[in-house]
Every structure is written in structure tokens, then in C-alpha cells.
């Protein structure tokens, strides 16, 4: 279904590992056609409030000094 181009019946008759493998293959195909990173960038952890506040304050001061 969807990006894989399978019918609902085909999808329901396919094991989950095969679906995941087909999905990975489709992603690889699209990357080869359109380019892009081999792996998605790692997810960044959100900053804690104190660190975020310090960064924001530093940016405000730089903008004000400007």
C-alpha cells in the first residue's frame, strides 16, 4: 500500500519483516534517485531549561550589541 505500491490484500499476506525490508529498499531507491544522506541524522535530545535559557540570553545579548 502507499509508497510500496501494494494492494491491501498483498500487504495483509506479507510478513512484517518482509514489509520492513521492502520499505528500506524503497527508501534506498529514492535516495539513489534524489540523493540524500545514507542514514538520517541522529535525533537531538532537547535542551534542559537552564541550558536553553543561557543560549537564548547569549543570543539576545549578541543581537542587542549588534
Secondary structure, 3 states (H helix, E strand, C coil): CHHHCCCHHHHHCCCHHHHHHHHHHHHHHHHHHHCCCCCCCCCCCCCCHHHHHHHHHHHHHHHHHC
